[in-house]
Amino acid sequence: MGDADRLPMANVNRIVTSTLPKDAAIAKEAKVAISACATVFVHYITELAVQQCDKRKKVTLQYEDILEAIREAEFNEFEEPLKEALQAFRAQNNASKKPPAKRQKTGESSAGGGGGGGGGDANDVSMNDDAAAGGEG
């Protein structure tokens, strides 16, 4: 296992310090060991999930494969936190995918036309305020 496989030490530091009591300290070697353990765990669960995919003749790992791997490894206590993390991830992604609210031109009614041609897509976020409001510049 090379250094490239390990979690970034900044992430390990953040996780460990948020878990430890405020007056506790942790040696650098212990942080490296935690990072190595986490990496081994990820490799192990991934291999079990790949085996699930192979059984189903699928090539893409899905959330369900990870859940099944967690169960197979008898880490059942991780199942609920994993489900909660997925729900939070989905909620965050759904919130970020909502289209931005339409802007109204200052001093004009929103009724009737408004010029400016077709609506841009969600990738049109680099326009300045004048262009976004339909002004010519």
N, C-alpha and C positions, 0 to 999 in steps of 0.2 A: 504494500500500500504506500503510494508516494504522497508527497505533500499536496499534489494537485487534487487528490481525492478527498482530502480532509476539509471539514468545514472551516471557513475563515475564522481566525482566532478572535476577531472582533465580535462575531456572532456568538461564539462559545463564551466569551467574557460577559456579554450582555445576558445570556441565558443563566449562566452560573451565578453572577452577582445578583440577579433578580430572585434567585432561589435561596441563596445563603442568607443567614441572619446578618444584620448590618455590622456586627462586630466580628464576623468571621473573615478569614483570609484564605486564599487558595494559592498553592504554589504553581509556578509556570508548568512544571512537569505534569501536575494533576490536570491542568487545562488541556495539555496535549493528549493526555490519556483519555479524557472525556471526548475530545474531538475524534480520536481513533475509535473509541467505542461507538460513537454515533455513526461513523462511517461504516463500520462493520455491520451495524444494525441495518442501515440503509441497503447495503449490498445484499444482506441476507433476505430481507423482506422483498427486495426487487427480484432476487433469484426465485423465491417462492411464487411471486406473482407471474413471472415469466413462465414457470411451469404450469400455472393455471391457464395462461394464454395458449400454451402448447397443447394442453388437454382439449381446449375448445377450438383448436385450429385457428386462432386469431393472432394477428401480428401487432396489435396496438394494446398496450397496457391500459386498462380502465380502472376507475375507482373501485369497482366491484372486485377486481382481481387483487387489489391491495387489501381490501377488507378480508377476502378469503385467505390471503397469505397471513394476515394478522391472526386470524382464527386458527389456521393450520399450525402456526408457530406457538399457539396457546398464549398469546398476548391479548386475551379477551378484554382485559381492563383498558386497553387502548382503543377499543372499538368506539365507545361513546365519544371520547375526546376527538377522535378522527372524524366522526360524523358531524360533530359540532364545528370543527374547523372547516369542513367542506361546506356546511351551510353558511358560515361566515364568509368564506371565499366567494360562493355563488352570490350572496347578497351584495358584496362589495363590487363584483363584476357587473351585476345587473344595474346597480346604482350608477356605475361609471359609463354604462352603455346608453343611458337615457339621452335622447337628443337635447341639445341646448335650447333654452327658451328663445323664442323669436324676439328680436329687439324692435321697439317702436322708434320711428324717427321722432326727434324732438320737435315739438310744435306742430305736428301733423296728426290727423286722425288716422286710426288704423283701418278704417273702412275704405273700401274702394281702391283697388290697384296697389300702387306703391312702387311700380317700375322695378327695374333691377333684374328682370328676367328670371329664369328658373332658379329653384332653390339649390343651393350647394349641398354637397354631401358632408358627412361627419368629419371628413379629413380637411375641410376648408377652415382650419382654425388659425392660420397664420395671417389672415387679413387684418389690416389696421381698422380702427373704429370707423373712419369715414367710409371705407369700402364695405364694411359689414353692415353699415346703416343705409347703404345704397347710394351714398354720395359719390361724386365724380372726382374728388380729389383735391 
